Amino acid sequence: MRTREKSYVADHVNDLSPSGIRRFFDLASQMGNVISLGVGEPDFVTPWNVIEASYHSLERGYTAYTANAGLLELRQEINNYLNKNYHVSYNPENQILVTVGASQAIDVAFRAILNPGDEVIVVEPSFVAYAPAVRLAGGIPVTVDATEEFAFNVQADQIEAAITSRTKAILLCSPNNPTGAVLSKQELEAIARVVEQHDLLVISDEIYADLTYDETFTSFAAINGMAERTILVSGFSKAFAMTGWRLGYAAGPKEILAAMTKIHQYTIMCAPTMAQHGALEALKNGMDSVKEMCISYRQRRNFVVKALQDMGLSCHVPGGAFYVFPSIERTGLTSTEFAEQLLQEQRVAVVPGDVFGKSGEGYIRCSYATSMKQLEQAMKRMRTFVEAKIN
Amino acid sequence: MEEKELELLKLLEKNGRLEVETIAQMIDLSVADTKQMMEKLEKENAILGYSTLVNWGKVLQYEGVTAMIDVKVTPTRGTGFDKVAERIYRFPEVKALYLMSGAYDLSISVEGKTMMEISRFVSDKLSTLDNVVSTTTHFVLKKYKHDGIIFDDEDDQDRRMMVSP
């Protein structure tokens, strides 16, 4: 028999490098007594009423497919929620698509809009999946760095400088993973002017919108004239502590949503029915739980920021999400060295900033979605580590 | 400021052992201001004490019984239910007392070492009070949840992956 000679994996998939998070996960999982600040999801369990509603839907026998775009009632509730909280409005019949997590919404969005070679401006540091999602859809990610100088918020002129004749869209994520930065209304308006001028589209990942602590959150779609140029992506994972349910959605212009629904229909059919029933309850009766969790995150953010500053790290105050992104420059270590040594010496897991893009070098991401007890212990251990490195 | 007081009270209600320094950081106040706020709330009796919730079921040598007693009473002219309530809540074995709407008036939670001890309290002390018309005693068989805390919560573990994007 002939041995296999070639790789059967497609070149463009081979070319994707695996996420740096994976390597760190393997390292941390092998050790005992580790306090992890490396988790990108809530420490809360999904609110009981949501779990109970999903049980109930199963008991009643709701185990079949739903409409491709998702339960109409859920789409209506999504519209009500977006309208009430973020002052944007969509037709639930043809402008909202329920997806398998916000991740799928992003994937489908790129596949729906990109021709081979089209460029998408991706702001880094960012969630690890954006650039690969652009590539898998045949596009080319073009990186723009959001720097600490502007509180990790990308500026309109930076975006403008990255625009070429092939630029199709911009991906924004605010509040941001990993920096926790929240774009202000003024910053969004400035970006909107660039978008309009160059006739671009924006994919706005607003998955952390409900977890905003200081200022009120502005949706990019709510900026004057931007609704028709925005694919709003969000979901239930973060605010409702429903990561494992895999439920998100996209909302936007009819034409684009029709294209996205077409892809979704051929690849996924519909999002899981029991999760959709849970999400319906989450939107109808879950906002009080969200508010409570939000208060708890804010308190923990305050605690962690102060603790990091006290140990000598410069740390800008993140306005949303549940991450802080302190600079570790003073320790003289690279992000990876810092994270590895901290794990070895003090058994605290954080994620090196460069995992989220080159401009994340010099920073680490600490998630404060973990109990106060754990956070207190983690900050003590980090303090010991950092003080030894600084002195 | 009132908002911070509310935050402080909710934090302490959940965990009375939080250090002042930690609370101060969490609610973004100075340690001195936080201390002052706590003292003020203590003085105003908004904070009545700092206790520990014990799951006595876990303590082998502890033997105790809890009963919930529904009591019908005749209110007194002028003082309503307050006078008779006081007569009852002064007994140290009475751990909680509420005035209720509905079929009966007072709901009492009583703790004793044995069922005998509680039945003696009901027959000797409680039902002999002038204002007490009737009592119905229910013994607690198992405590599942108290003051928002689930006893024997095996769920109290992190099921998340250690590092994720």
Interface residues (C-beta under 8 A of the other chain):
Chain A: S19 I21 F24 F25 A28 S29 V34 S36 G38 V39 G40 E41 D43 V45 F127 V128 A129 N177 I295 Q299 R300 N302 F303 K306 A307 A349 V351 T370 M372 E376
Chain B: E7 L11 N15 L18 T22 Q25 M26 I27 D28 D155 D158 R160 M161 M162 V163 S164 P165
